[in-house]
Amino acid sequence: MYQLIFGENFWKIYQHECGRNRQLKQKVVKALKQLAVDPKQQGLKAHKVGTTKFGEKWSASITGDLRVIWDYSQEKGKILVLGLGGHSGGKKVYR
């Protein structure tokens, strides 16, 4: 199991992206729990991507459009959770 370390703005972005949508918040939390257990778990559809803000990192699917951006920490057993955003459109996190 991995320890998740969140970027300084992650929870602010989480609130902005999810708003009052309880179901979406639950999906994000579920994906984060899966990420901590097994980042390569098939349901997350994790893959390397080029991002506008973080460079080349990993992406995991939360919904059809929402993604969490993450990377392995230099410290063994830790994952850095960097961002949250869309696959496309105005809130996209990919290049």
N, C-alpha and C positions, 0 to 999 in steps of 0.2 A: 504494500500500500504506500502511496506517495503522500507527502505533506504538501498541501496547496499554499502558495504564498501569493497574495494578491497585490497587484500594482496599486500605487497610491490613488488612482482615480477610478479603479474598477467599480467600487460600490456606487459611486456617483453616476457612472455610465449605466450601471445596472438599473438604478432608480429611474433614470431618464428613458432608457429603452423599454422598460417594463411598465412604468407608471403604476396604475392601480390594477393592472391585469394579473390577478392572482394565479391563473392557470399558467401564464407565461413565466411568472416568477418560480412556480413549482417546476416547470420544465428546465429552467436554468439551474436550479439547485440540484435536480436529478442528474443533469449532465455533469455538473461539477463533482458530484459524488462518484459517478461512473469514471470520470477522469482520474480521481484519486485512487480508485481501485485498479483500473487498467486503462491507461491512455490509448492503447491500441484496440480497445473493445470495438467490435464491428459496428455497433449501433451509433457510435460517435462519428464514424466516417472520418477519422483523423487523417490529415495529409498536410504536407508542406505547402505553404503559400507565400507569395510575396505580398507584403502589406505596405500601405502608404506610410504608416506611422512607425512600425517596429522593424521593418526590413523582412528578411525571410524567417518565418516562424511556422508554428503548427496551427492548424485550424480544426475545430471540432464542431459538428453540426448540432444545433439545438432544435430548430424548426426548419421549415423549408427555406427560410431566408436568414434567420438569425444564427450567428456563429460566435464561438468563443475563441480568442486568440491566445495561445500559450506557448511555452517553451520549457525544455528541461533546464533545471538549475545546474550550475557548476557543482553544487553540493549534492551528493548522491541521495536519492530518495525524495527529492523536492521538485515541484513543478511551479513555474512562475505563470500565474494567470494574468495576462497583460491587458486584454480588452474584450469588448463585446460590441458587435455591430452586424450590419446587414451584409449579405452576399452581393447584393446589387442595389441600384438606386442611390438616393441621396445619402444614405447612412452606411454605405459600403465600406468595408475595412480592407478589401483587396485592392491591388493596383489596377 
